[in-house]
Amino acid sequence: MSLSTVGPVTHARAVDALGSPTATVAFTLSAADLGAGVSWGKGVLTFEGRDYPFSVHGGSGAAIGFSKTHAVGSVYNLYRIQDLEGTYWSVQGEATVGAGKGGAIMENNNGIYIKFTSRSSGARLAFSVERLTLKLGPAASATPRPGISAAAPHG
């Protein structure tokens, strides 16, 4: 095996470490900190052709400032919509002055991973453990995506 084939094989394994995404998310998160901080926001999960609104709240430590973050990402290991809910943990760093970019991987107790990229604005300096709790909106608010029909029952 030549060295030129080792690199791509290793890279492919790193990319596939979480498996295949099962859903996508987009959310907005505001954070205000003075030592310990608080975060809040809202988002939309797209899962099996439907959009599910959710709220986000949480906190962090070792941060100062205010920022607003817009994030998009992939969800892994989600097979039941209710498993999205819960508290997610991640270690994050942020240094935003005006605008910045970032990303993280979060995991909850149900084994659900959210991997996202983000862009933020404001003035915030943080390096801390972030705890975010996601809560789905009312079940009746799930809306079908345009052009996607509900899956037919198997049988």
N, C-alpha and C positions, 0 to 999 in steps of 0.2 A: 504494500500500500504506500503510495507516495504521500508526502507531506501536504500536497495541495488538496487531497481528498479528506484528510483528517479535519481540517478547519471547518468545511461546510457541514460535515457530519456532527461535530460538536455543537456548532451553531444551531442546527436543526433541533437537536435535543433540548437546548436551552429555550428555544421558542415554544416548543410543545410541552414544556414542563407542567402547565396547568391543564393540558388537554384541549379539547375544542370548546369554544364559547357556546353557551346554551341560551343566552339572552344579551341584551345591550342596555346601557343606562346613559342618561344625561341628567346632570343636576347642577344646581347653583348653591353655593355654600358661602355664608358670611361668617367671619370670625372676628371677635373682639377680645383682646388679651391685655392683661397687666399682671404678669407673673403667670397665674392660672387663667385660662380663658374659656369662653363659651362660643359654640358654633351652632348655626341654624340654617335651614334651607329647605328646598324642595326639589323634586326630580320626577322623572318618568322612566319606568322600566318597560322595555318592549320584550315580550315573552310570548311565544306561540301565536304571533300575529295580532296581539292585543297590547294596548298601552295601559299601564297601571301607574297612577300617580302615587308618590310617596313623600313623606316628610322626613327630614334629617335633623337631629339635634345631638349635641355632645359637647365635648370639651377637650382641653389639652393643658399641658403644663409647660413651663419654661418658654414663654412667648410674650411679646409685647407688640402692640399695634393693632391695626384693623386691615382686613383685606376681604375682597369678594372674589370668589373662585368659580369659574365655569369649567365643568369637567364632562368628559365623555369616555365611555369605556365598555369593556366586555365583562360578562358575568359567567362564572364557571360553576359546574355541579348543581345548577338549579333545575330541578325536575318537578317540584311542587311550589306553586306561587307563594304559599305561606312561609316557606323556608327562607325567603329573602329577608323577612323581618328578623330583627335582633341587633345585638351590639357588635360592631366591627372594630377591630383593633389594627393599628398600623404605627410604625415609627416614621415620622416625617420631619423634614427640614424645609424651611421656607425663608427666603430672603427677598422680599418684594419691596421695591421702591419704584413706584409708578406702575410697572407691569412686569410680570414674570411668567415662566413656564415651569411645569413640574409634572409629577406623576407618582403613583403609589399602587400598592397591592394591599387590599384589606381582606380580612377573613372574619366570619362570624362563627358562633358555636355550632351551627348547622353544617359546617364544612363548605359554605358558599364563599367563593372568592370574587372580589371585584377588582379588576385591574383597569386603571384609568390614567389618562393624560389630562392636564389642566392648564389653564391660563388664569392668572390672577392679577388684580389691580389693587392698589392701596399702598400702605406702608406698614410692613409687618416683618418681624424677625422671630423665627421659631425653630426649635429643635426639640421635639418632644414625642411622647407617646400620645397618639390621638385616639379618642374613643368616640365613635359616631353610632347612634342608634337610628335605624331605618324602620319606619312604620308605614305600612300600606294604607292608602285612602280607602273609602268605602268600596266594597266589591262591586256595587252597581256602577261605579265610575269607570270601570275598565271599558275601553272603547276599541272596536276593531280598527285595524290599520286600513286606510284606503287601498282598495285593490286586492285585499287579502280576505278570503272568506274563512269562516270558522271550519275547522277540520271536521270531516264527516266521521261519524262513529265507525269503529272497526266492526266488521261482522259479516 
